[in-house]
């Protein structure tokens, strides 16, 4: 299924040059968002939120006068969170409608991995919320920009928080996904480098229903804190296993934990308010916790509510920032037809500073690495709480 949503602001005749298949400069700028709205469970919730964020971003840009006086049109391609479907839909779009000016996705990283060769071949700028090992490497994918922070950025805030709490001995538990394995490896390395004692580092199979053996092994090291990576159903099994062991240890979860819906739902559908989460705090962006004084984020949430459904936390709403970044880069480049000029503009610190992004206040892309460089002060650690419009309530 292909759905098209046209969001308009103004339709002047000035522009930066021809687009895609040689349209006139007053034609709409074409954005594509891939997303598995029909996927089951957390994938569907996250994709719905990501697509809603993309539509709200286009709405914000068009309300600002569009891009170089041209309105932006966004088309959703339903990929069912299936890389094969994503590739088919993207190829069909290019064959029938011409090359889009910018492509966004809604994760997971398998979608990014599948679509990037097509976008690189066609020289289309893209934003990814599901990074891969090479999606931010301009030597491999020169037109690709990751919106999700890198593992070292996430871990930087762990280092600060673990130290601030006075913990010295740290255990690490992580899942078997590519991200989980990377998180586990780099968590141990970074924490060791900062002088913390790593008492154990265990991985679990994401298909497992019981993590008691791994947790029991970690308990034997008597750590001050357990650093946890777990996403989706495995998080529930980790919490059940902790309760089964009776291990009363502080747990610091990463953003995979805070992006799992059960953490914000009361029993029987979730664990909010239960003893299973009494020791848990979890990492979130500052924008993911409601702050009545944060005008930029609150405006973004209002636009998202108007544009569609917010079924997950704002940790999956990076796409709200995507078209604001694209607008700032296009205006610096003087158009959207020269993708190399767009890339050069995108890594300009002044362009990023003036883009007016909300989910992250500054992406800090560089010419050497097209992923955010997020400082620890853009994160916070909070206990599980109720989600309202994608934000945890204080």
N, C-alpha and C positions, 0 to 999 in steps of 0.2 A: 504494500500500500504506500502511496506517496501523497502526503498532504501538503498543501501550499498555503502559507499565511502571508499576506502582504500587509506590512505595517508602514504607513506613510506619514510623512511630516511635511515636506515641501517638494516641489518638483521643478526646480529651476533648470536652466539650460546650460549653465556653466559646469565644467567637469574637468577631470584629469586626463581624458583620453578615452579611446575605445576600450570596451571590456570584452572578456570572453571571446565570443565568436564574431566580434567586429560590430557590436551594436553602437548606435549613436550615443554621444556623451550625455544626453539627457535621459537615457533609459535608466531603469532602476539598477542599483548595484545588487548583485546576486549573491546571497549567502545561503549555504546549505548546512543543516544540522542533522547528523545521524543520531538516532536514538531508539532504543528498544522499549517503546512504551508498552508493547505487548508481552514483554518478558515477564517471567514469574518472580514473585518475591522481591527481595531487596534490589535486584537488578532493574526491575520495572519501576520501583519507587525512585531509585537514584536517577534513572534515565528520564523519568517524568519531570523530576526537579531540574535536571540539567537542560532539558528542552524548554521548560518554562523560563528558566533563566536566560536562555538564548533569545527567546521571543521578547522578553522584557528589555534585554539589552538593545535590540533593534528598535523597540519603542522609544527608549531613552535617546538613542542616536537621532532618530527621526524628529523627536521633539526639540532637539538641538539644531534642527535645520538640515538633517541628513548629513551626507558626506560630500563636501564640495558642491553643495546645493542639489544633490541627487538623493532621492529617497532610497531606502534599503528594503529589499524584498527577501524574506527568509522562507525557505522550503524545508520541511521536515521529511526525511527519508526513514521509513520504519525498517530497522535492521534486526529486530527481535534479539538483540545482543548476540547475533550470530555473525562471525567474520565473513562467511561465504555470502550471506545475504547482503551484508554491507558492501562488499566488493561489487556484487551484481547490481545493486541499486545505484551505486556511484557511477559505474560504467554506463548504465542506462541513462542517467541524468546527463552526463557529458555528451553522449551520443545524440540525444534528442533535443537538449536545451542549450548545449554549448558549455564551455568551461565556466564554472562559477568563479567569483572573485575571491571568496574565502570559504573555507569548510571548517565546521566545528564537529566535535563528537561528544558522546555522553558516556564513554567508557563501555566495557572494561578495556584493559590494555590490548587485548587480542584484536579489538576493532581498530585501534590505532595502528597496530603492526600490519594489519591486512590492507588498510587504505593508503598508508604513506607511500608505497611504491608508485601507486597510480597518481597521487598528487604531486610527487616529485617529478615524475615523467611529464606531467602536464603543467608544471611550474605554477602550482596553486598554493597560496599561503594557507596554513591551517593552524588551528588551536586544538590541543588535546587535553582532556582531563584524565585520561588513562595512560600515563607515560610508559614507554618501553626503554630498553637499554640504550637505544640509539635515537629515540624521537627528539631529543634535545641536542643532538650532536650535528652541528651544521656541516660537518664534512660528509656525513651520510645523508642527512635530510635537511638541506639548506633552507627550506621554506616552512619548516615545522617549528612550532613553539608550544612547549608544555605550560599549562596553567597550574598544574599541581606541583607543589614544592618537592624538592628532592629529599631523599632519605637523610643526608647530612643536615639539611635545614631542620627537618623534624627533630632530629636527635640533638641539635644544638639547644633546643628548649628543654629537652630532657636533662641534659648536662647541667643547665642552670638550675632547674627545679630540684633535681636530686641533691645538688649541693646546698641549695637554700633550705631544704628540709633537714639537713644534717645527716643524711644517710651516708654510710661508708661502704657497706657490703651490698652488692646488687646481683640479683638473679634475673635471667632473661628467658622468656618463653615465647616462641613464635610459630606461625603456621608454615605450611609447606609450599605456599604459593611463591612465585618468583619474588614478589615484593616482600613476603614474610621472611624468606631466606636471606635476602639482602639486608632487611632490617636487623635480623639476628646477628649477622656477621658484623655490620657496621656499628651496632649498638655496643657489642663487646669491645671492638677496637677503639671507639671514641671514648667510652667510659674508662677503659684502662688507661688511655693516653692522658686523661684528666685526673688520674690518680685514684680512681675507685677500684675496689676489690671485686672482681667478677667471680662470684662463688659457684656459678653454673650457668650453662647456656643450652637449652633444650629446644628441639623442634618437634612438632606433632604433625601427623598426617591430617590434612583437612577433611578427609573422609572418615576419620575416627570418631567414635561416639563416647570415648572415655579417655581423658588425659591424666588420669590418676598416676600412672607410672612416671611420666615426665615430671609432674608436680612433686611426687614423693622424692624423686632424685634431687630436685632443686631444694626441697625443704631440708634435706640432710645437710646442706651447706649453711643453714641458719642465716639467710640474708636479712638485711634491714628492709628491703623492698623488692617486689617482683615487677619487672618491666614487661608488659604484655603486648603482643601483636596477635589479634584474632578478629576475624571478619565474618559476619553472618552467623549461621547456625553453630560453627565451632566455638564461638564466644560463649554460647549457652552451655555447651559441654564443659568448657574450661571452668566456668563459674560453678557448675554442678559438682565437678571433681574437687574443686577447692573446698566446697561445703562438705563433701563426703570425707575428705581428709581431716576436716576440722582445723585447717591451717589458718591462723589469724594473722595474716601478713598484709601490710599495705600493698595495694596493687595500683600501678600507674599504667593505664592503657593508652595506646597510640591512637591516631585518628581513624584507624580501621575499627577500633572499638567504638568510638563516638559516632561513626557513620553507620553502625548497625542498629536497625530500628528497635529491636527488642529492649535495648537499653533505656528507651524513653517510653515504654509501654508497661502498665501495671500487669500483674498476673491476672488471668492465666496466659495471656498472649505475650507477656514480657517479664522483665525482672525488676522493673522500677518499684522501689519501696520495699523490696524483699531483703532478707538477710544476706543474700548472695552478693549484693553490691555495697554492703556496709563499709567495706574497706577500699572501695574503688574510686579513684579519680581518673579522669580521662582528658586527653589532649584535644583541644579545639582551637580554631582560629578565634581571635578576639571578636570577629564579626559574627561568629556562630553563637555567641552568648548575647542575649538581649541587653542593650544599653540605650535607654531613652534619649541620651544626649548624642548618640552617633547618627547624625543627620544623613550622611551618605548611605549608610547601610539601611537605615529605616526607609529611605526613599526607594532603595533597590527592592526591599521586601514589599513595599506597597505596589510597585510596578509588577513584581512577580505574581502577587495575589490577583492583580487585574488581568495578567496574561495567561494564567493557567493554575495548575495544582502544584503545591509544594508538599511533596510526600516524603522527603528526607531532610536531613540537616543541610544548612548552607555550605557545609564542606563539599557538597556536590554542585554548588551553584557558581563555580568559577566562570561559567559561560556568560554570566552577567557582565563580567569585565571585558569579554572578548571583543565586542564590537566597539566599545569605547577605546580600547587599544588600537583597533583597526582604523577607526576614524582619525585618531591623533597621528598615526603613521601615514595614512593617506594624505592628510593635509600637509604634513611635512614633505612628503614625496611629490606632492602636486598632482596626484592621480592614483588610480588603482591598476593601471595597465602594465606598469613596470614592476614585476615582483621583486627584482633585486633591489630596486629603490625602496620598496616597502620594507624589505628585510633590514636594509641599512637604517631606515628611519625607526624601525621597531626597537633596535638596540641602542638608540639615542637616549641617554638618561633624561634629557629635557622632555622628550616626547612622552616617556613613561610617567614622568612627574606631572605633566599637564593633562593626562588622559582622564582623570577623574574616576579611577576605579574604586570599587567599594569592598568587594570580598577580600582582596588584598590591597593595601594602600599603595604598594610599590612592588612591581615584579622584578625590577633590576636585571632584565635580560642583558647578556653581553654578546659580543661578536663570537666569542669562543664557546659559549654555552647558552642555548635557547631554553633555559628553564629558570624559574624564579630563584632569587637569592633572598630567602625570607629570614629576617632577624628574629631572635627569640622573643622580642617584645610583641610580635604579632600573634603569639600563641598564649594560651592560658590553660590551666588544669582545673577542672571543675568536677563535682560529683554528678552522677546521672540525674537528669531532671526531665520535666515535661517539655516536649517540643511544641512550640506554637509558631506556625509559619516558618519552619526551618530553623528557629532559634531556641536554644535552651533558656528556660526562664530562671532567673536568679532565686 
